[in-house]
């Protein structure tokens, strides 16, 4: 994915001016926008897992032990760099005493 924005956006960023979200979004190619949206899906799940872990006062190491994975796996999941299977989500739910609920809206 390209990190290069049109010159007008680059200038605004240098001047610390606000740039409308729509303008920034349109500066990306369709392919880049699709990649961004895919990454957002992983990050939403990652943020939810991290919130749950923090709310339960569990370290990454503690959660990892409960579901029999390495701490690094939990770290990658929480950073959105690791895809998580449905089975892993169920194991996390069981280990934390929570119920996994999926929905389509």
NORHUNOR-V962253 format. One record per pair of residues at least 4 apart in sequence whose ideal C-beta (glycine too) atoms are under 7 Angstrom apart, sorted by the first residue. I is the first residue (numbers start at 1). GAP is how many residues later the second one is. If there is no record, write none. Layout:
I_GAP ; I_GAP
This chain:
1_31 ; 1_34 ; 2_30 ; 5_4 ; 5_5 ; 5_22 ; 6_21 ; 7_4 ; 8_4 ; 9_4 ; 9_10 ; 9_14 ; 9_15 ; 9_18 ; 10_4 ; 11_4 ; 12_5 ; 12_7 ; 19_4 ; 19_5 ; 21_4 ; 22_4 ; 23_4 ; 25_8 ; 28_4 ; 28_5 ; 28_8 ; 30_4 ; 31_4 ; 32_4 ; 33_4 ; 34_4 ; 35_4 ; 36_4 ; 39_4 ; 39_41 ; 40_4 ; 41_4 ; 42_4 ; 42_38 ; 43_4 ; 43_37 ; 44_4 ; 45_4 ; 45_39 ; 46_4 ; 46_31 ; 46_32 ; 46_33 ; 46_34 ; 47_4 ; 48_4 ; 49_4 ; 49_28 ; 49_29 ; 49_43 ; 50_4 ; 50_28 ; 51_4 ; 52_4 ; 52_44 ; 52_46 ; 53_5 ; 53_10 ; 56_40 ; 58_4 ; 58_5 ; 60_4 ; 60_11 ; 60_14 ; 60_15 ; 61_4 ; 61_10 ; 62_4 ; 63_4 ; 63_11 ; 64_5 ; 64_6 ; 64_7 ; 64_9 ; 64_10 ; 66_29 ; 67_24 ; 67_25 ; 67_28 ; 69_4 ; 69_5 ; 71_4 ; 72_4 ; 73_4 ; 73_9 ; 74_4 ; 75_4 ; 76_5 ; 76_6 ; 77_5 ; 77_7 ; 84_4 ; 84_5 ; 86_4 ; 87_4 ; 88_4 ; 89_4 ; 89_11 ; 90_4 ; 90_10 ; 91_4 ; 92_4 ; 93_5 ; 93_6 ; 93_7
